[in-house]
């Protein structure tokens, strides 16, 4: 059997079993979150419709229905109906449309959002007209704007007017059309967005307060002493107020539920769980495991202390990066490796081929030809001589991999494990129990720039561990979208986007991954090319870019010199939730890689200014061992 067919067998088995934990957890983090949101949203919307129907029932059954100038008392009835319909129900639907319409194109969402707001504003103006007519046309006229309800209501409508006023391009720039109208300066739109959100939520909350105080005022004016006598209309008043309150709370809950941005920011201030079980976990055992693995990568594994790890790269003969991975030296005869899921088949092949080369070097008279199973054959050839070297690719149905990341990760985990996390520093590992689940490998590392851990757990107990962690209010589930924006802020590469087989560590600004001893030994794949670039420099270099205006530069966007020449392209980019401006990584000619260099970013045929910026964009918060003076 060839190494290729062996690998295909591994791959088929993996394809038939991979994702078992993902279905139990990633589905929980994404699908169940969406399902739960939809369920709560449907309930909330039904409650809102019920609220409008109850108001209609009250006004038709107890207050005589509706009229206009012919009957001022019945004209007033338009006021509570239209104000609750506009400032509570329609306003809330406009707020939530960005959550409920995730699959709708962004421009259409903006149009829907703005149209609902405009409809609500028109109805609120009619509602105000009704109440002012009731006061001004009465005999004698009734005073206006003397109660707390009227003050709050007027301020609410003024704030709402500021939101929609930009439809007419007047001076209040916080209106929603500033985000719909593309002719505005992108930097102005970006600066106004937080103002728009805060004002919008404030107007909604004040609309709730105004509605409840108005109902209370109306109850006292209409029922007087009957209110305290629990007449039927009093119950209707109270139920309308209660439903309005709970409806508003549910809307605010739905708005604040975890989006990618919220998950990102929550991770930065607390702790989040990411399911990364799709990544390849590998155990390599045997007396030659360090020598074997150093033949594939650029790390000084021999120089690592036991139970410590290093980020490294597999390289090809041209010095290109085949994958980036973390190798942990448990001891001289045991390595634990975590590598990228997208390169799983390739990485397995690299390690199998390396195993064959090492064996054939040690036992030239007994070269392996894979006529039997890889592991069994290798054990038979070497076991008797004490030279056994084995590779075990851990399948997702055997071992789950969970990332717990954030400043509160350690405190959350410490309550569940006997491992002393205070003495477990960045890039070190220990084995212990978590929530009474034995044989869990706790590695202090991650892909977010925050303190955190990657937990290799027996798959059959992984959900138990996660559920226990989630009992802590400081821990939430997060998806891979948030993980991507977190790693970009941390200046970390995504294989296949920021680095690939045509990129050397030097070009990728990863020279530090080539250990000093390995440079002297020059015995890793592509050493001649990489060492030459270390000495002479590379023609291109990965840089960080920041942009305060324009849309975010995404993968493939061109990077231009100030005179319009093409220098390279963006490999990763997004709006930074932590910093409030756009960030990106990309490759430029080395002479343009100096921090502070101004460059052009071509996005949708427009050019915006970007500045070469030192990475990481957000300072790392790794838990490192204190330096001894």
ROFIMAR-898364 format. One record per residue: y, z, x of N, C-alpha, C in turn. Coordinates in steps of 0.05 Angstrom, whole numbers, plus 5000, padded with zeros to 4 digits. Atoms other than C-alpha are relative to their C-alpha. Example, Ala and Ser with C-alpha at 12.3 -4.5 7.8 and 13.67 -1.06 7.14 Angstrom:
<recs>
497650005018491051565246502450005018 497649994984497951435273502250144985 
</recs>
This chain:
<recs>
497650005017500050005000502550005018 497650024983506849815029501950224992 497949805006512850285034501649914976 498550105023516349824983498650064974 501549955025510749894932499950304994 499949715004510550644943502650084988 497449935011517950674930500349914971 499950105027517250254868498550204981 501549815016511950754844501750254995 498249775003516851324857502149944979 497850085018522250944820499049984971 501050025028517850794759499650284989 500449735010515951524754502750134994 497349885004523251724761501249894974 498950125023525351224708498850114974 501449905024520251514660500750294994 499649715004522452234670502950085005 497249924994529652234696501650024974 498349965023534752484647499150204980 500949805019530553014614502150234998 498049795001535553544633502749894990 497550135009541253054623500149994969 500050015029539152974551500450274988 499749735011538953724543502850115006 497449884992545653854578502349804998 497950195002549753224587500649934971 499650055028548553084514501550244987 498649765011550853794500502949995008 497250014990557053694543501649784987 498650245010558853014514499449954970 500750085027555052814451500450234980 499749785018554653504420502950094997 497149945002561953634437501449824980 498950205018563852994401499050054972 501149955026559153154344501350244987 498849755010561953854337503049944992 497250065006569053584340500249854973 499950165024567553074286499450174975 500749825022564353604242502450184992 497749835006570354074249502349844989 497850175009575253504240499549924971 500650085028571753274176500550244981 499549765016571853994150503050054997 497149955000579154074169501549804982 498750205016581253414137499450054970 500749935027577453604074501650234990 498449775008581054264073502949914995 497250105004587753894081500349854973 499950145026586153434022499850204977 500249795021583954043982502650154997 497449875002590654363999501949844983 498250175016594453773971499250004971 501049995027590153773909500750264986 499349745011591354513899503050024994 497150015005598854423905500649834975 499650165024598553863854499150154975 501049845023594454303807502150214993 497949795005599654863814502449884986 497550125011605554403800499649874973 500550135026602254033742499350214979 501049805020598954633709502050224994 498249775004604055183720503049935000 497250064996610554833736501049754984 499150215018610754263685500049715011 500150274989609653663731502549915015 497950114983614953203762502049844983 497950175011621552883743502049955022 497950044979627952663779502550134988 497649865009635052793755499950094972 500249935029632952853682499250294996 500949725002629953543695499950125028 499749904973632253923756497750185009 502249834993626654433753497649845008 502350174993621453893753500649825024 499350154975625253503806499450175024 500549824977624654113851497049995008 502850004994617054053846499249795021 500550204978617353443891500250145028 499549884974619753903947497650135012 502449894987613554333959497849805005 502150194996608853753948500549825024 499450194978612353263995500350145027 499749874975613953774048497250085012 502749934990606654024053498549745007 501350254994604153304049500949885026 498950134976608853064104499850185025 499749834976610053654151497450155008 502549864993603053954147497749805002 502350175000597853434128500449755017 499650254985600552764153500750055029 499249934972603753084214497550075017 502449924985597153394234498249765005 501750234996593452734225501249825023 498750154978598552394271499450145027 500549854975597352944323497149945009 502850014993589752874320499049715004 501050274999589352114319499149925028 500950074973588752084395497350125007 502749894996582452514390498049854983 501950135019579352184329499749715005 500150294995580951474351499649935029 500450054971578451494423499149725006 501050274995575150814416501949794991 498150195009581250484387501849935024 498150074978585650084436502550175000 497849814997591350504463502549914984 497750095014596850064434499850044970 500549965028593750084365500350304992 499849715005593250844370502950084999 497149935000600650884387501349914974 498950105025602350454327499250174977 501049825021598050874281501450275001 498749744996600951514310502949994990 497250025008608051274301500349944971 499850075029606850984231499650244983 500549765016603951634205502450195002 497749834997609852014234502449894984 497750115015614851534203499650044970 500549955029611451584135500650294993 499649725005611552344141503050065000 497149954998618952334160501449904974 498850115025620851894100499450194976 500749825022617052354052501450275002 498649744997620252974082503049974992 497250055008627152664072500350004969 500050005030625452543998499750284990 500449735008622953253993502550175003 497449864997629553514021502049924980 498150105021633553073974499550144974 500749875025629753383916501150284998 499149735001631454093935503150025000 497149995000638753943951501249914973 499150085027639553583883499750244981 500549775017636554193849502250215002 497949814995641854633881502749894992 497350115003647854173879500749914972 499550105026647053893809499650224978 500349785020645554563776502750104990 497549895013650654893730499650304997 498350074977653455283765498349925024 501550084976651354993833498950255014 501449794985646555413874500649965030 499450024971648255573947497749885015 502150124983644455194001499850155026 500549914973641455424066500850295005 499349714996642156174058497550165007 502449844995634856394065498749935027 501450054975630356454125498349754998 501650245004625755924096501749755003 498450244998631455424090500949955029 499250044972633755554162497749895016 502450104985626755464190499449714992 500750275009625554854147502049795010 498050194990632154524167499649945030 500450034971630854644241497549835005 502550154998623754364232500649704996 499450285006626353724201501849875021 498250114979631753644254498349945025 501850054977626453714309498349754994 501650235007622153214272501649755002 498250234999628052744266500449915029 499750064972628952784342497549855010 502550134992621652574349500049704992 500250275010622351954307502549835003 497450134999629651784319500149765020 499850224981628151334378499049734988 500650255014625350824328502549834998 497550145003632650654319501649995027 498950014973633950714395502750145001 497749834998639051264388499650195023 499949854975640551794439497850215004 502149804996634752274425497649875013 502150154986629852034478497350124999 502749885001624152484460498349884978 501550125022621952034403497549855009 502550114993615051744400500249715009 499950284993617351024407500649965030 499650024971619251164479497449955014 502750054989611751144491498849754989 501050245012610650544446501549765011 498350224991616450114470499749955030 500650034972614349814537502449935017 497750084984621349614558501350245013 498849774987623150324576498950045028 500949944973622750554647497450164999 502549855001615550794660500450295010 499549734991618251394698501350174979 498749865022622551574638497950074979 502149945019616551514592498250235009 501849804989612351934638501450285000 498649745000617752474644500350114972 499649915028618652494568497450094987 502549945013611252554552499650304995 500349725005610753314562501950114980 497949925019617253404523499149924972 501050115025614452974467497850174988 502349845009608053384463500950284991 499249735007611454064464501750004975 498350015024616753864413498349944975 501850075022611353554369498450244990 501649775008606954174369501850224988 498149805011613054624358500849934972 499250085027615154214298497750054980 502349955018608154264268499750304994 500249715005607855024277502350094983 497749925017614855104248499749894972 500550105027612754654190498150184985 501949815013606955134176501550254991 498549765006611655734179501949954976 498150075021616755384135498649984973 501550035025611455214083499250274989 501049735009608655924080502450174990 497749845009615556254076501249884974 499050135024617655744023498350074976 501849925022611555903981500550294992 499549725005612956643987502650034984 497449995013620156543967499849904971 500350115026618256113908498550194981 501649815016613156623885501750234990 498349785008618257183884502149914980 497950105018623656763850498849934973 501150095025618956493797498650224985 501749805013614257063782501350284999 498649744999618557663801497950234998 501849785002614858283777497149924993 502750105007608957863752498349955025 501550064975607157713824498250235008 501649774992604858423837498050084978 501949955022601158413770497549825002 502450174995596157903798499649804977 500350215020597557363746498649765014 501550234987593456723757501749835019 498350174983599356343786500450135027 499649864975600156883839497649955018 502450064984592956763862500249725011 499750284990594456013867501950005023 498149994978600556163910498750105025 501349884976596456603956497949825013 502150184989590756113963501349765014 498650224987595655553979501050095028 499049904975598755984034497750055020 502349954983591956194061498849745011 501150264991589255484063501849865020 498150124981595655244097499750135028 500349864975594755784150497549925015 502550064986587455644165499949705007 499950294993588554894163501649965026 498450034976594054954215498550115025 501549894977589655394260497849815009 502150194993583954894257501149755014 498750234987588654324274500750065029 499349934973591254694335497550035017 502549984985584054854356499049725008 501050274995582054124350501749865021 498250134980588153904390499550115028 500349874974586754404446497249985011 502850024991579254244451499949835026 500250114973576653994518500149695001 499950284992579053294537499549995030 500350034971578253014607502250165015 497849864987585153284626499750304997 500349725004583853954595497750125016 502349914983577054004629500850025029 499050014972580353814695501750255005 498249784995585754344688498650274997 501549765003580854864663498450065026 501549964975576654754726501850115022 498149914979582754854770500850294997 499149725004584355524738497750194994 502249825008577555784717497449905012 502550104989570555484724498749824980 501450195018566654894696497349935011 502750084993559454674696499849694997 500550285000557653954714497049955004 502850074996550653684705499849765019 500350214980549153274768497049965007 502950024995541553264761499149725006 500750274994541652514767500049945030 499950044971542952594842497350045012 502649984986537252534891499950255017 500549764984534653194918497449945017 502350064982529953134978499550245018 500849794981526053655019498549875022 501350124977523953465089499050245017 501249774986519153935125498449905024 501550064976516053935194501550055025 498749924974517454095267501949785011 498350224990520753415279502249924979 498250095021525153405217502949965009 497250034991531753505253500349745016 499950254985530352955303499749764982 500450225019527952515247502649944985 497750065017534152595204502449925016 497750094982539052535262499749715007 500350284994536151845274501149824977 499050155023538851635206503050044995 497349935008545751965203501750085024 498149944979551752185244500550305005 499649714998551252945236498650135024 501349834980549653455290498450214986 501649815016544053785251498850215019 501149814980541154105314502050235004 498049804995547754475323500750174976 499549845023547854745252498550265001 501449755004546155475240498049974977 501950005023540255615194501650064974 498849975027542155575120502949924999 497350125001548455175134499749704996 500250285007550154465114502349845012 497950184990554253865134500149754982 499750275013557053255098499549805022 500550214980554552635134499649734986 500350275011553251895124497549875013 501950194989547451415131501649755008 498650244991549850815171498049785007 501650234993547250115183500649925029 499750094972546849735249502849905007 497250094996554049485239501950234997 498249775003556750185230500950054971 499249965028557550105154498650234988 501149765013556450695109498149924977 501950065020550150635068500050214977 499749795021551251295031501250245014 499249744990554651965039498450214986 502049815010550452585029500550275014 499949744987549853325045497250085009 502549914989544353555091500250305007 500149714994542554295094497750065018 502149924982538854575152499150294992 501049745008534755135121499050155025 500849904974531355235188499249755017 500750234982528754805246497949824988 502250165012522954565203500349944971 499650045029526154495135502949914995 497450105008531954055112500049954970 499650055028534654005041502449804998 498050225001538553365025500749934971 499150095026542753164965501749755005 498750264997544952434960500649884973 499050125025548051974909497949874983 501950115019544351764847500049695001 499850295001546851044850498549875024 501350104977543750964919497250135004 502549864999537351334903497749845012 502350174990532450764915500549935029 499450074972535950554979499550245018 500249774983536251265006497150085004 502949954997528851374992498849815021 501050204982527350735029500850065029 499049934974531750945088498350235012 501549774989528051605095497149935005 502850074996521151305086499749825025 500150174976522550765138500550165026 499549834977525351295185497550175007 502449844996519051705175497949835015 501950184987514751105195500849965029 499250054972518950965257499550245017 500549764984518551685280497050045005 502949974996511051715269499049805020 501050214982509951065305501050045029 499049934973514251315363498350225012 501649784990510251955368497149935005 502850064999503451635357499749695001 500050294998503850925383497249884996 502750105003496250865382499050024971 500949965027495851055309502249944980 497750095017501350665274499250014971 500449995028502050775200500349724988 499750255014500850175156500050034969 499849945028501150525088497649894984 502350095015494050325069499150214980 500649795019493451005035502750124991 497649875009498451454999501650105024 498349934978504451585043499750285010 500149734992504252335043497250095010 502649924992496752425046499249875027 500650134975496051915102501450145023 498649884978501452245143498950285007 501149734995498452935135497449985016 502550044986491652675158500449935029 499550094973494652355220501250225017 498549814984498952945241499250294996 500549725006496453575208498450145021 501749874980491153715259501450065026 498649954975496153685315502550184996 497749835005501254135281502649855000 497650174999506053555278500749894972 499650105027506153475202503049984993 497350045010512653185175499749884972 500350105027513253085100502749984986 497650035017518552835052499250024971 500549985029518653044980502649944985 497850075017523352704932499750154974 500249835023524753204877501049854975 499350155025524752904807501650184982 498349835018529653134753498350174982 501649835017523853404712498950235015 500949784984522153854770502350195008 497749844991528954084796502649884988 497450085010535654054760502150075022 497849944981542254054799502550034983 497749935016548154394768502350085019 497749934984555154434798501750204983 498249805011559255054781502450025017 497650034983566354944805502450134988 497549885009572855314801500550275012 499449744988576455944825498550244989 501549775012572456384778497049955000 502950064998565756064795498450235012 501549794986563756614843499750254983 500149765017565457184797498149964976 501750065023561756844740497150005008 502750024990555556724782498950265011 500949764986555357384819498750194980 501149825020553857754754497149934993 502750095008547357354747498149975023 501850034977544557354818500250245019 500049794980542557854871501049915027 498950114975545157384926502850105003 497349914995551357684957501849765006 498350254997556357114946502450055018 497849954982561757464987499349925029 500950084973557657315050498949725001 500950285001555756615027502549825002 497550154996561256175056499649704995 500050295005562955445046498049865018 502150164986557354965065497750175011 502449844993552055505068498350044975 501950005023546055635024498250255001 501949785002541356175000498249954976 501850025022535356224954499750274987 500249755014535056744900499549944970 500450035029534556854825502849974987 497650025017539756664773499150054972 500749935028539256994705496950044998 502949954998532157214725498349755003 501550244994530156504740499649995031 500649984971526756514809500249735013 500050244983527156014866502349814994 497650165003534155774854501549985027 498550044975537755474914503049994993 497149975005545155674914501449905025 498550124978549455224959502950014994 497149985005556855374966501449745009 498750264994559754674963500749874973 499350135025562154174912501749755005 498850265000565953544896502750004986 497549975015572453814866502350105017 497949884984576254134923500450304994 499949725007575354814890497650155012 502449834993570855394910497949944978 502150045019564155304877497349975012 502850004991556755204881498549764987 502050185012551254694871497450164998 502349845005545255024840497649824995 502550155004538354714848498150194987 501449825018534255024792497549874990 502350115014527254944765500849894973 498950155023528454434710499350144973 500849895026524554804656501650254993 498349775005529455394663502949945003 497250074994535855024677501850054976 498449965023538355044606500550304995 499749715002537255794604502350105018 497949914981541555884666502749914990 497450115009547055434638501050164976 499249855024547055794571501050275007 499149734991547656464606502749985013 497450034988553456214648502249964979 498150075021556855954585500750244982 499349765015556756644554502550135011 497549904988562556794601502249824991 497750165011569156564570501449855022 498750144978571456344639498549755009 501650234992566155804642499749814976 500450205021565855154602498549765012 501250254992561954514605502249795005 498250224995565453904634498449755006 501350254995563753174640500749885026 499650134974563652694698502749875002 497350104998570452414679501950195013 498349804987573853064698499250035029 500949974973569553104760501249785018 498950224984572252424782502950045006 497149954994579652614775500350235018 499949774981578253274810499449915029 500750094973574952934869502149835012 497850174990580652434874502350175010 497949824991585752994878499250135026 501049884975581453294932499749805023 500250214979581552634971497249945008 502850054994574052564967499149724991 500850285005570651884968497949984979 502150085019566551574913498549765013 501550224988560951154943499949764981 500050245016561250434919502849924992 497250065005568750484907501750035025 498349944977572150814966498649955027 501550064976566650705017497549844992 502450165006560850215021498849905026 501550094977556249855069501749835019 498250154982562149445097502150185012 497949824991566350065111498850195021 500949814980565450465175501350274995 498749745003566951215178502950005011 497450004988573051055221502049874980 498350145020575950565170500450174975 499849835023574451065115501450265005 498749754992578451615151498150234999 502149804999571951995160498950035028 500849984972571752005236498750275006 501149734996570352755232497150034993 502949995007563452605203498349925024 501550074976561352325271500250235020 499949754984559652965308500349945030 499450054972561853035381497549965016 502450044985554853115408498749734994 501250255008552552505369501549765013 498450214986558252095400499049975029 501050014972555652285469497249885001 502750115000548452135451499949714991 499850285010550451485415497349904990 502750085008543551465382499750004970 500250035029545151355309500649704993 499650295006545250675273503049935000 497350104999551550275287501850155019 498449844982553750735343501949845017 498350154982556650185386502649924985 497750075015561349945331501850244994 498549765007563350645309501450125024 498849894977564650895379502249835011 497850184992568750285396502550044983 497749965018573150405335501250275005 498849744993573951135354501949985024 498450044976576650915421502449824995 497850215003580850305400501450014973 498850005027582250455327498849774983 501050215018580350035266502349844989 498050185011584049455235501150104973 499249905026584249775167499350304998 500449715003584450495143500450094971 499749885027583550885078502450195000 497649835002590051215056500250114972 499349905027592551644999502749894993 497550115010598151374956500950164976 498949875023602751714907502249824988 498150165014607051374855501350164977 498649845021612351704811500749834976 499350175022613351104766497849794995 502050215006609150584731497450114991 502749925008602050604704498450075025 501749944976596550874750498849755011 501350234986593950384802497050055000 502949965002586550294787498649835021 501750154981580850004827500649704999 499650284998582349304851503049925000 497150075000590049334845500849945029 499250094974593348994904502150205011 498049844986597249394956501749805017 498250194987603349014982501950135020 497949914982608149075039502749974985 497450025013615549125023501049724997 499350285002616248375034498149844982 501850135019610648224985497349915011 502550074988604948105033497750184991 502349855009598048325011498850155024 501049834978595648915055497250094994 502649895007589449135017499950044970 500349955029587249404950499250294995 500749735009586350054912497050024995 502949955005579350344910499650214978 500149805021580650944864502850084993 497349925008586651154823500050124972 499749885026588751584764502550164998 497849805002594352014736498950275009 501049734991593752694770500750214979 499449795020593153234716501350245013 498949764987594853774767502949955010 497450064987600953424799502049874981 498250125019603853034741501049735009 499250284993604452364778497449855008 502450164995599751794795499250025029 501150004973595251824856497949795003 502150214995590551324888499250015029 500950054973586551154949499549705003 500450284995586050474981500049945030 500150094972585450075046502449825006 497850164991591349795084499649955030 500050044971592349505153501050255014 499649744987592550085202502950055007 497249964993599849965222501750094976 498549915023601850125150498850264989 501449765010597650765145501550265005 498549764993602951255170501050144974 499149845023604651815120503049954997 497150055006611351655086500649714997 499650295002610550895089500249924971 499750105027613150565026498649734997 501550255005608650024997500349934971 499950095027608249614934497250014987 502549995015602849704881500249804977 499850225020601649074839498150074977 501549925024599449284769500949834977 499450185022599148774713502449825006 498050194991603548284751502850125004 497549864993608948814762499550165025 500349864975610249154828501550274998 498849745001611549904831499850135028 500049884973613150334892497950225002 501949794993607750754924500750105028 499449894974608351214984497450115012 502449904986602851355035500350305002 499949715002601152085026497650135013 502249854987597052595064498050094979 502149905018590452765032498850265013 500350025029587953184999502750024986 497549985016593253114945500450284991 499949715008591553814920498550165022 501249844978590154334974497350114992 502749905005582854524978500050304999 500249715003580755224959497250105007 502749934992574155284995499950295011 500549724991571355975010498949995028 500850034973571155935085499950275015 500449764985569056455136502650065015 497549934986575056845164499849955030 500050054971577056635234500550265015 499849764983576257165288501949935023 498150054978582157205335498850085027 
</recs>
